[in-house]
Amino acid sequence: MTERGRGNVARERDTLAIGPSAVRWTGDALEIDIEERDKRLGIPWQRAVRGTIRVIPEALNPVGFALDPQGKHHWHCLAPRARIEVDMLEPDLSWTGRAYLDSNFGSESLEEGFDVWHWSRAHLKEGAVVCYEGRRSDGSHFASALRFDCYGLPQQVELPLTAPLPNTAWQMERRTRGDRGHASVIRTWEDSPFYARSTLASRLFGEQVVAVQESLDLRRFASPVVQFMLPYRMPRAAG
C-alpha cells in the first residue's frame, strides 16, 4: 500500500481509512476496500489495484501477548483460523481460501525493540498453531509455540524442533519449527533485503501441514541503504 501522512489517515472504533483504501469490521467479517496503484522496479508507470477482500473468522481469540518484559510490544492473534474471499476488479482476479488475522502494536517502533524474528502459522485438522521466535535489540531471545483449539483459545505448548531453511536470494536467513526439525520451502512469495514470506511443507504435532512463514531482519530494515531504496518499491504520497 501507499505510504501516506497522518492527514490521510482516519480511525474510528470499527474502521481504519488510509487514503482511498479502508478496513472495517462488520461484526462477522473484516472487509477491506483497496484503491491503490502499484509500483514496480524498472516500470515507469503504475497500475491500478482495486478490489474488496473479506476475512471471515472461524474462531476468535480474546488474548494478546507481550513480546518483551517491559510490555512495549504486543502481538494479538485475533483469528487463528479464518476464510478469505478476494474479489479484485483491477487486475481481474478472484479466489477464496484459508486465512489468518493478527496484529502487532506497541509504544515504540519495531526496529527499536527487535533485531530479527521468525514466525509461522498452520491450520490443523482442529484449530491452528503459531510459532514465534526472535532476538530483541538488547540481545535477549524469545520463543513460543501456541496451539489454538477450534474455539480460538490458545494454549502454550512445547516448541517443536528448529527446522533450518535455505536463505533467500537476498540472503535472508529463514527458520521455522517442525516435527523432527524438518521443513521444506514450497514457494517464496516475498523476497526483499529485510523481509521474506514463504509457504512451507512441514509436519507439526503429528499432522502434515502447509505453513506460512515469515522472517524479518530489522537491522537490515533500519540501514540507510534500505531506507533509501524503500521509496522506489513502495509508493509514497505527500501530506
Long-range contacts (C-beta under 8 A, 24 or more apart in sequence): 1-34, 1-36, 1-234, 2-36, 2-37, 2-234, 2-235, 2-236, 2-237, 3-234, 3-235, 3-236, 3-237, 4-236, 4-237, 4-239, 5-237, 5-238, 5-239, 7-239, 8-237, 8-239, 19-237, 28-56, 28-57, 29-54, 29-55, 29-56, 29-57, 30-54, 30-55, 30-57, 30-101, 34-88, 36-235, 37-235, 38-235, 39-232, 39-233, 39-234, 39-235, 41-232, 41-233, 46-235, 47-90, 47-91, 48-90, 49-88, 49-90, 49-91, 50-88, 50-89, 50-90, 51-86, 51-87, 51-88, 51-89, 51-90, 51-93, 52-87, 52-88, 53-84, 53-85, 53-86, 53-87, 54-84, 54-85, 55-79, 55-82, 55-83, 55-84, 55-99, 55-101, 56-82, 56-83, 56-84, 56-85, 56-99, 57-81, 57-82, 57-101, 57-152, 58-82, 58-83, 59-127, 59-148, 59-149, 59-150, 59-151, 59-152, 60-152, 61-148, 61-152, 61-153, 61-154, 62-152, 63-153, 63-154, 65-144, 67-106, 67-113, 67-114, 67-142, 68-113, 68-136, 68-142, 72-106, 72-107, 72-108, 72-113, 73-104, 73-105, 73-106, 73-108, 73-110, 73-113, 73-114, 74-104, 74-105, 74-106, 75-102, 75-103, 75-104, 75-132, 76-102, 76-103, 76-104, 76-105, 77-101, 77-102, 77-130, 77-146, 77-148, 77-154, 78-102, 78-103, 79-152, 80-121, 80-127, 80-128, 80-130, 80-148, 80-152, 80-154, 81-123, 81-127, 81-128, 81-148, 81-150, 81-152, 98-123, 100-128, 100-212, 110-216, 110-218, 111-137, 111-218, 111-219, 111-221, 111-222, 112-137, 113-137, 114-216, 114-218, 115-217, 115-218, 115-219, 116-173, 116-215, 116-216, 116-217, 116-218, 116-219, 117-215, 117-216, 118-174, 118-175, 118-176, 118-213, 118-214, 118-215, 118-216, 119-213, 119-214, 119-215, 119-216, 120-176, 120-177, 120-200, 120-202, 120-211, 120-212, 120-213, 120-214, 121-211, 121-212, 122-202, 122-204, 122-209, 122-210, 122-211, 122-212, 123-209, 124-204, 124-205, 124-207, 124-209, 125-207, 126-150, 127-152, 129-157, 129-204, 129-205, 129-209, 131-159, 131-160, 131-176, 131-177, 133-159, 133-175, 133-177, 137-218, 145-177, 147-205, 157-205, 160-204, 160-205, 163-202, 165-198, 165-200, 165-213, 168-196, 170-196, 172-196, 172-215, 172-217, 173-215, 173-217, 174-198, 174-213, 174-215, 175-215, 176-200, 176-202, 176-211, 176-213, 177-204, 178-202, 178-203, 178-204, 179-203, 179-204, 179-205, 179-206, 183-211, 186-210, 192-233, 193-220, 193-226, 193-229, 194-218, 194-220, 194-221, 194-226, 195-221
